Amino acid sequence: MSQLLWDATGEHFFETGVDHGILFPMVNNAYPLGVAWNGLTGVTETPEGAEANAKYADNIKYLNLYSAETCKATLKCFTYPTEFGPCNGEANVNGLTIGQQSRQAFGLAYRTIKGNDTLGNDLGYKWHLLYNCHATPSERDYQTVNDSPDAIEFSYEIETTPVALTSKDANNKVYKPTSLLVIDSTKVDPEDLATLEAALLGTNGEGESTGTDPYLPLPDAVIAMFK
């Protein structure tokens, strides 16, 4: 191992932006069809839990027990796809919207940009995959049009429930349940990444073949793509 070096050229990494939002309504514990989410302005991931609960014995601190870790998120947007209506507690009947209905679970995918000091925003990107999401109601602040007009920005607090895994780590230990996967385009095999993106984005048919609809693979399936 060589001597440590700080701030080497090309190693000033950063993340920025959010785009390519995709909504995957849950149907029978799967995410069979994705739709593009236009107008997505921000996603804030908020891990919670993993808090230490100290235990004492023999007049000393004996050990720490840690609470289960969960993932929450805040999603902001100018608009949302029609398919998000049931996830937002809406039922649509002949153009009429009925609120305060049961809220459908959903999955979510979006990209963030990864850059550095030499390539700027062109270094790569990360896919973020969220599973088993439930959205809480969003406040809507309607105001008169004035000399400083602004668009309403919706904000949804998202709770997630972790999905059980069967995949194992290098020590043959099953991973703990999770509701968040992040795939870094600069660290994975390009062919494996292409396989994932064909699932998330769908494909167009060539010749007599038909294309495939976009869907969200479950975590075990995603992990298997990158083995």
C-alpha positions as CSV (number, residue, x, y, z in Angstrom):
1,M,0.0,0.0,0.0
2,S,1.4,3.4,-1.0
3,Q,1.4,6.6,1.0
4,L,-1.9,8.4,1.4
5,L,-2.6,11.2,-1.0
6,W,-5.4,13.8,-0.7
7,D,-7.2,15.7,-3.4
8,A,-5.6,13.9,-6.3
9,T,-6.7,15.0,-9.8
10,G,-9.9,13.2,-10.8
11,E,-10.9,12.3,-7.3
12,H,-12.9,15.3,-6.3
13,F,-16.2,13.5,-6.5
14,F,-19.7,14.9,-6.0
15,E,-23.3,14.1,-6.6
16,T,-26.0,16.4,-7.9
17,G,-29.3,16.6,-9.6
18,V,-32.3,14.2,-9.9
19,D,-33.9,12.9,-13.1
20,H,-35.4,9.9,-14.9
21,G,-38.0,9.4,-12.2
22,I,-40.1,6.2,-12.7
23,L,-43.2,5.2,-10.7
24,F,-44.0,1.5,-10.3
25,P,-47.4,0.9,-8.7
26,M,-47.4,-2.4,-6.7
27,V,-49.7,-5.2,-7.9
28,N,-49.7,-8.5,-6.1
29,N,-46.4,-7.8,-4.3
30,A,-44.7,-7.0,-7.6
31,Y,-44.0,-3.9,-9.7
32,P,-45.1,-5.0,-13.2
33,L,-45.4,-1.7,-15.1
34,G,-43.5,1.6,-14.8
35,V,-44.5,5.0,-15.9
36,A,-42.3,8.1,-16.4
37,W,-42.6,10.7,-13.6
38,N,-42.3,14.2,-15.2
39,G,-41.8,17.3,-13.1
40,L,-39.8,15.6,-10.4
41,T,-37.8,18.3,-8.5
42,G,-36.2,16.5,-5.6
43,V,-35.9,13.4,-3.5
44,T,-34.5,13.4,0.0
45,E,-33.6,10.0,1.5
46,T,-33.8,9.9,5.3
47,P,-32.4,6.8,7.0
48,E,-33.7,6.4,10.5
49,G,-33.1,3.9,13.4
50,A,-29.7,2.2,14.1
51,E,-29.8,4.1,17.4
52,A,-27.7,2.8,20.3
53,N,-29.5,1.5,23.4
54,A,-26.8,1.1,26.1
55,K,-26.9,-1.8,28.6
56,Y,-25.0,-1.7,31.8
57,A,-23.7,-4.5,34.1
58,D,-21.0,-4.7,36.8
59,N,-21.2,-1.0,37.1
60,I,-19.9,-0.5,33.6
61,K,-21.3,0.0,30.1
62,Y,-21.7,-3.7,29.0
63,L,-22.8,-3.4,25.4
64,N,-24.9,-1.4,22.9
65,L,-28.0,-2.8,21.3
66,Y,-29.0,-1.1,18.0
67,S,-32.6,-0.5,16.8
68,A,-33.6,-1.6,13.4
69,E,-32.8,0.8,10.5
70,T,-35.5,2.1,8.2
71,C,-35.5,4.3,5.2
72,K,-37.9,7.3,4.6
73,A,-37.9,9.8,1.8
74,T,-39.4,13.2,0.9
75,L,-40.4,13.5,-2.7
76,K,-41.1,16.9,-4.4
77,C,-42.6,17.5,-7.8
78,F,-44.6,20.0,-9.9
79,T,-46.9,17.2,-11.1
80,Y,-47.3,13.5,-10.9
81,P,-48.5,10.8,-13.3
82,T,-52.1,9.7,-13.4
83,E,-51.0,6.3,-12.1
84,F,-49.9,7.9,-8.8
85,G,-53.5,8.8,-8.0
86,P,-54.3,5.6,-6.2
87,C,-51.0,5.9,-4.4
88,N,-52.1,9.3,-3.3
89,G,-55.5,8.1,-2.0
90,E,-57.4,9.2,-5.1
91,A,-60.1,7.3,-7.0
92,N,-61.0,8.6,-10.5
93,V,-64.5,8.2,-11.9
94,N,-65.3,9.8,-15.3
95,G,-62.9,12.7,-14.7
96,L,-64.1,13.2,-11.1
97,T,-61.5,12.6,-8.3
98,I,-62.6,11.1,-5.0
99,G,-60.1,11.8,-2.2
100,Q,-59.3,10.0,1.1
101,Q,-59.3,6.5,-0.4
102,S,-57.0,3.6,0.5
103,R,-53.4,4.3,-0.6
104,Q,-51.7,1.9,-2.9
105,A,-48.1,0.9,-2.3
106,F,-45.5,1.6,-5.0
107,G,-41.9,1.4,-6.0
108,L,-39.8,4.3,-7.2
109,A,-36.6,4.7,-9.3
110,Y,-34.6,7.8,-10.1
111,R,-31.1,8.9,-11.1
112,T,-28.6,11.2,-9.6
113,I,-25.6,12.6,-11.4
114,K,-22.1,11.7,-10.3
115,G,-19.2,14.0,-11.2
116,N,-15.6,15.0,-10.5
117,D,-13.2,17.8,-11.0
118,T,-12.1,16.7,-14.5
119,L,-15.3,15.5,-16.2
120,G,-17.8,17.7,-14.4
121,N,-21.3,16.2,-14.5
122,D,-20.2,13.6,-17.2
123,L,-18.5,11.1,-14.9
124,G,-21.6,8.8,-14.4
125,Y,-24.8,8.5,-12.5
126,K,-26.5,6.4,-9.8
127,W,-29.8,4.6,-9.9
128,H,-31.8,4.7,-6.7
129,L,-34.4,2.0,-6.3
130,L,-37.0,2.4,-3.5
131,Y,-39.4,-0.5,-2.6
132,N,-42.6,-0.9,-0.7
133,C,-43.4,2.8,-0.5
134,H,-46.4,4.5,1.0
135,A,-47.1,8.3,0.5
136,T,-48.7,10.5,3.1
137,P,-51.0,13.4,2.1
138,S,-49.5,16.6,0.6
139,E,-50.4,20.1,1.5
140,R,-51.6,22.2,-1.5
141,D,-51.3,25.9,-1.2
142,Y,-53.4,27.6,-3.9
143,Q,-52.8,31.4,-4.3
144,T,-53.9,34.1,-6.7
145,V,-51.8,34.8,-9.8
146,N,-49.8,37.9,-9.2
147,D,-46.7,39.8,-10.5
148,S,-44.5,37.0,-9.1
149,P,-46.2,33.8,-10.3
150,D,-45.0,30.4,-9.0
151,A,-46.0,26.8,-9.7
152,I,-47.3,24.7,-6.8
153,E,-44.8,22.2,-5.7
154,F,-46.2,19.0,-4.1
155,S,-44.3,17.4,-1.3
156,Y,-44.9,13.8,-0.2
157,E,-43.5,12.1,2.9
158,I,-42.7,8.4,2.0
159,E,-42.5,5.5,4.4
160,T,-41.0,2.2,3.3
161,T,-41.2,-1.3,4.5
162,P,-38.0,-3.4,4.0
163,V,-38.2,-6.4,1.5
164,A,-36.8,-9.7,2.7
165,L,-33.7,-11.0,0.8
166,T,-32.3,-14.4,0.1
167,S,-29.0,-13.2,-1.4
168,K,-25.9,-13.9,0.6
169,D,-22.7,-12.0,1.2
170,A,-19.1,-13.2,0.8
171,N,-19.4,-14.9,4.3
172,N,-22.5,-16.8,3.1
173,K,-24.7,-14.7,5.4
174,V,-28.1,-13.6,4.2
175,Y,-28.4,-9.9,3.8
176,K,-30.9,-8.1,6.1
177,P,-34.2,-6.9,4.5
178,T,-33.9,-3.6,2.6
179,S,-36.1,-1.0,0.9
180,L,-33.2,0.8,-0.9
181,L,-30.7,-0.2,-3.6
182,V,-28.2,2.2,-5.2
183,I,-26.4,1.3,-8.4
184,D,-23.3,3.3,-9.3
185,S,-22.6,3.3,-13.1
186,T,-18.9,4.0,-12.5
187,K,-18.5,0.8,-10.4
188,V,-20.6,-1.9,-12.1
189,D,-20.1,-3.8,-15.3
190,P,-21.7,-1.9,-18.3
191,E,-23.4,-5.0,-19.6
192,D,-25.0,-5.8,-16.2
193,L,-26.1,-2.1,-16.0
194,A,-27.7,-2.4,-19.4
195,T,-29.6,-5.4,-18.2
196,L,-31.0,-3.5,-15.3
197,E,-31.9,-0.4,-17.4
198,A,-33.7,-2.6,-20.0
199,A,-35.9,-3.7,-17.1
200,L,-36.4,-0.3,-15.6
201,L,-36.9,1.6,-18.9
202,G,-38.4,-1.1,-21.2
203,T,-37.2,-1.8,-24.7
204,N,-38.4,-1.2,-28.2
205,G,-38.9,-4.1,-30.6
206,E,-36.7,-4.6,-33.6
207,G,-38.0,-6.1,-36.8
208,E,-40.8,-8.6,-36.0
209,S,-39.9,-8.8,-32.3
210,T,-42.0,-6.9,-29.7
211,G,-40.6,-4.6,-27.0
212,T,-40.8,-5.2,-23.3
213,D,-42.6,-3.1,-20.7
214,P,-40.7,-1.4,-18.0
215,Y,-40.8,-3.1,-14.6
216,L,-39.0,-2.9,-11.2
217,P,-37.1,-6.1,-10.4
218,L,-37.2,-7.1,-6.7
219,P,-34.0,-6.6,-4.8
220,D,-32.8,-10.3,-5.1
221,A,-33.3,-10.1,-8.8
222,V,-31.3,-6.9,-9.1
223,I,-28.4,-8.3,-7.0
224,A,-28.4,-11.4,-9.2
225,M,-27.9,-9.1,-12.3
226,F,-24.6,-7.9,-10.9
227,K,-23.0,-11.2,-10.0
